[in-house]
């Protein structure tokens, strides 16, 4: 990485990317989450990404960001199982040596445009404590604090955040996404609905 402005290329992930995606996730978790979580929590969190990497491409969409053909950022979305208008943002990470270059935002431009094009205008995310500010800057609102299961009896604190309305403004990524139809912004969801959705998702992840 040099001081010269570098082009960020975002593209759909492929099966051949899965091990690199897991490595980016692990590096980001261990380095960038160190101020918010204990080491054993970070290692358990990273292990979840490694063990579930082969499920990333099964539903929704997943993307990688590259600089000089190196994968430096990852992220995607999955459909909500009970609400056809909703999606869950998942596994958005940037390699520690590539932070503060706009990579995370470019990944989210692709993720949100893809979800919007699929008719998913309500976006949920389980944010780690160290990423709350990132999502807030992109228009996500805090809903409630949550405890996210990591398996083997471990869990971590997080924040359920929600965004409704148009995706992040951004240029089309070299025609790889259909032009999204921007849904009209509507009122923030009712707290009871958000809590029910959160608990349904939490139950589903605890079984995996």
Rosetta blueprint (number, residue, H / E / L):
1 X L
2 X L
3 X L
4 X L
5 X L
6 X L
7 X L
8 X L
9 X E
10 X E
11 X E
12 X E
13 X L
14 X L
15 X H
16 X H
17 X H
18 X H
19 X H
20 X H
21 X H
22 X H
23 X H
24 X H
25 X H
26 X H
27 X H
28 X H
29 X H
30 X H
31 X H
32 X H
33 X L
34 X L
35 X L
36 X L
37 X L
38 X L
39 X H
40 X H
41 X H
42 X H
43 X H
44 X H
45 X H
46 X H
47 X H
48 X H
49 X H
50 X H
51 X H
52 X L
53 X H
54 X H
55 X H
56 X L
57 X L
58 X L
59 X L
60 X L
61 X E
62 X E
63 X E
64 X E
65 X E
66 X E
67 X E
68 X L
69 X L
70 X E
71 X E
72 X E
73 X E
74 X E
75 X E
76 X E
77 X E
78 X E
79 X E
80 X L
81 X L
82 X L
83 X L
84 X L
85 X L
86 X E
87 X E
88 X E
89 X E
90 X E
91 X E
92 X E
93 X E
94 X E
95 X L
96 X H
97 X H
98 X H
99 X L
100 X L
101 X L
102 X L
103 X H
104 X H
105 X H
106 X H
107 X H
108 X H
109 X H
110 X H
111 X H
112 X H
113 X H
114 X H
115 X H
116 X H
117 X H
118 X L
119 X L
120 X L
121 X L
122 X E
123 X E
124 X E
125 X E
126 X E
127 X E
128 X E
129 X H
130 X H
131 X H
132 X H
133 X H
134 X H
135 X H
136 X H
137 X H
138 X L
139 X L
140 X L
141 X E
142 X E
143 X E
144 X E
145 X E
146 X E
147 X E
148 X E
149 X E
150 X E
151 X E
152 X L
153 X L
154 X E
155 X E
156 X E
157 X E
158 X E
159 X E
160 X E
161 X E
162 X E
163 X E
164 X E
165 X L
166 X L
167 X L
168 X L
169 X L
170 X L
171 X L
172 X L
173 X L
174 X L
175 X L
176 X L
177 X L
178 X L
179 X L
180 X L
181 X L
182 X L
183 X L
184 X L
185 X L
186 X L
187 X L
188 X L
189 X L
190 X L
191 X H
192 X H
193 X H
194 X H
195 X H
196 X H
197 X H
198 X H
199 X H
200 X H
201 X H
202 X H
203 X H
204 X H
205 X H
206 X H
207 X L
208 X L
